[in-house]
Amino acid sequence: MSVDPSSDTAHNRDQDQDRDRAAVERILDRPLNRDRPAGALPPGTRVTVVRDPQWDGPWQVEFTGTIDPMGAPEPAGNPRAEDGELAYWVAFDAPQYDGAGDGPYRKAQIWARHLRSAPETDA
């Protein structure tokens, strides 16, 4: 039986997504929220992850990625976060190192202030 390579790739992506979600839920000891807040960037939105002008981070360089459907954006939950600031799951186009040199990471939760919608490009 032959396998359609495009469907195999999609199937593998779905399996990776399920494994990622399960691993994060084990670490957090709770299920990831799947209810998207009103006005939140939808999954599939292209973004640029930008550096913070106030410090050397949170990533070593600016790079592109995509809002990931693994979990809905959630409040950043940090005293340094702006009131109501959301943290989005972002899948990176290429693995990245954080400001401390840890990594490489292929996906992470990124605060909204460090995301810029990427301009649409004509194919």
N, C-alpha and C positions, 0 to 999 in steps of 0.2 A: 504494500500500500504506500502510495506517495503522500508526502506531507507538504502542504502549502507553506513555504518558508515564512511568508508574512503572518500567517495565523500562528505558526510556531513561535515567532518572535513575540507576538501579542500575548500568547499563552504564557511564555516565560516571564514577560513583564508583569502579568497578573500574579503569577506565583511569587515573584520577587516582592511585589507590593504587599501581598498577604504575609510573607515572611517578615518584611520590615515592620508592618503594623503589629504583628504578634510580638516581635522582639521589643518594640517600644512600649507596648502595653504591659509586658512583663516587667520592664524596668520601672515604669511609672506606677505599677500595681493598680491600674485602672484602665478601662477602655478609652480609646481616643474618641473625642467628640466628633460626631459626623453632621451635626446641625450647623450649617453655615450662617453666620450673622448677616443681617441685612446690610447690603452695600459692600460686603467683603469681595476681594478679587476672586474670581472663579478659578477652579482648577484649569490648567492648560494656559493660563495667562503667562506670557513671556515677560520676564523681569531681569533687571540688572541689580545685582547685589552691590551696594556701594559702601565705601569705607566711611567711618564716622569722622567728621572734621575735628572733633574734640579729643580724640585719642588714636593710638596706632592700632586700630582694629575695626570691627571684630574679625575681619579677614585680612590676609596679607595683600590681596589685590582685589580690584573690582572685576566681576565676572557675570556671565549670564546663566539663567536657569529658567525653570518653569514652575509655577505654583502647582504643587503636587496634591492629588486627591486623597492621600493617605489619611489625613485627619483634617477637620475643619480648623480654621484659624481660631485661636483661643487667646484670652487676655494674657499679656506677657508675664504677669505675675511676679514682677520684680520691682523693688522700691525705686529703681532708676528709670523705670518705664514711664512714659507719659500716661496720663489718665485715659483709660480705655484703649490703650495701644494693643494691637493684636500681634501675635506671632504666627507666621505662616510656615507650613512645610514647603520647602523649595528643593526640587531635584536639580542638581547642577549639571551643566552641559559637559563639564570635565571635572574630575576630582580636585578638591581645593584644600589648602592648609589654613587653619585659623591664625589669628594674630599672635598666638603663643607658639606657633610652629607645629601644633598637633594636627594629625590627619595622615593621609588625605581622606577627606569626607566626600561622599557623593550626594548627600542629602542632609538637610538640617532644618531646624526651626529658626526662622529669621524674623526679627522684629520689623514691623511695618516701616519704621523710619529708615531702615537700611535697604528698602526696596524701591525701585523706580520701574514703572511700566516700560517695557522695551518698545520702541517704535515698531510698527508693522513694516515688514519688508515685502516688496513685490517678488513673487517667485518667477 
